[in-house]
Amino acid sequence: MGSVRFHLAFPVHDLEEAKGFYVDGLGCTLGRQSAHAVLLGFKDHQIVAQLTTEPLPLQKGIYPRHFGLIFTNEEEWNAVAERARTRGLKFYQHPRRRFPGTRLEHQTFFLEDPSHNLLEFKHYTHETAIFGEHDTAVIGDEDEIR
């Protein structure tokens, strides 16, 4: 069996703005394009910006919808944060540490694309927190859950 890649399609209001954010800003690779969609390489995963004319509801926080990447290398996480800063991407939440001193401790930041999609980038202090640490029921910040 070959390697497996994740695929995600998401709505955008302007394909050129999306390409500017994802390709020029984040450094995604540009794939196929049509009048209705742009295929992007997002760290070896396939994401597709799909053009919509429908208004998208604005979220009042990071929940219930966002997507992103988990880095196992802290330097790579820092490099993406720095790239976002230097490229002038919009931070929805600036880099910060969540759950300090616990097994769930991680660094995180959120970006907002031009169509108001939220992207999270994080690095866990303990890799076991990615899928493990079953003895705790914490998922996300309770004060942010709506």
Beta strands, then each sheet from edge to edge (+ up, - down):
strand 1: 7-12
strand 2: 29-33
strand 3: 37-42
strand 4: 45-51
strand 5: 67-71
strand 6: 91-98
strand 7: 106-112
strand 8: 118-124
sheet 1: 1+ 4+ 3- 2+
sheet 2: 5+ 8+ 7- 6+
end
